[in-house]
Amino acid sequence: MDEQKIIEAFHLMWDHFPEPVLLIKKNRQIYAANRKAVSFGMDKQVRCSDRGNPEQHKGCLCNRAIDEKRTTCVIYDRQAGKAYGYWMPVAGAEDYIIHFSVGAFTVPES
């Protein structure tokens, strides 16, 4: 599948998601970022693994998602509750990964 079409489809699906979402490859290069991710300074100019401190990336499951061609997940315990990190291969272009978390940046409204 053409890279530009993958990026366009990413934006159609993820730009309004309330948490940061990245389109990456195994080398951790960011190919696209949704609006929320851009608001946090994440963009195509960096690799996702170059952001923050290396300890933050110890639980990265990107390679597993690519190698096993399936969605992988990690659960984080946070002060505000649990957060879930996902690495999800793009159907038909499994060398691309959608990476996002749920509960890491937003707190559910009561």
N, C-alpha and C positions, 0 to 999 in steps of 0.2 A: 504494500500500500504506500502511496506517495506521502512523504513526510508532511508536506503542506496540508494535505487533506486530513491527516491525523491531528495536526495542530488545530485546524479549523473545527474539527469534530470535538476536540477537547474543550475548546472555548464554548461551543454550543451547549455542551453537557455540564460544565463545571463552573462557569463564570459567576453564577449566582449562588453557589454552595456557600454556606456560612462559615466554613473553615478553610484554611489554606490548602490548596491542592496543586501538586506539581506533576508534570509529565517529564519523566527522566529516562535515561538508559543506564546500562550496567556501569558505565564510567562515571555515573552520578551527575553528568551534565544536565542542566535544566533546559528543556526544549520549549516548555510553555509553563506559565503560572496563571492561576485564576486571579480574579480581581482581589480577593482577600489576601492571597499570598503576595501579590504585588504591593498591597498596602503595608505589609510587613517587611518590604525591601527585598523580597525574593524575586529574582528575575533571571533571564537567560544568560546574563553575564558571568554567572558563577556556577560552580558545582554545588549541589545541595550539601555534600559532605564537608565543604569548606566553610560553611556557616556555623557560628557558635564554637563550642569547644569539642574536641574529639570524643570526650566521654559521652556527649549527647548522642553519638552515632553508634555506640557499642551494640545496641539492639537492632541495628539495621538488617532487614530481611530482604533487601532488594535482590541480592544474588540468588537467594533461595527461590523467590517468586519467578525469576527468569529461568533458572535451571529446571525447576519443577513445572513451569508453565501453569501456575495456579496462584490464586490469591493467598497471601500469608498475612498473619495478624499478630500483634503483640498487645498485651494489656498493661497499661501503666497505672499505678496507684498514685493519685495526686491528692493534695489537701482538699480539693473541691469534689473529689470522687474519682471514679475510674475514667480513663481515657483509652481509646482503642486506635492503634496505628495500623494502617493497611498499605500493602504493596500489591497492586493488581495489574497483571499483564493486560495489554490491549488486545482484544480478540482480532486475529488476523495479522497482528504486528507485535508478537509477543516479546520482541526485544525492547519495546517501549513499556514503561511501567507508570501507572497512575499511583502516586503516593499521597496519602492524606491521613489525618487523624480526626476522630470524632471525640469531642469533649476536652481536647487539649487547649483550645483557645477560647471556647465559649462555655458558659455555664448555662444549663437549661433553665428556662424561665419557670417559676412555680405558679 
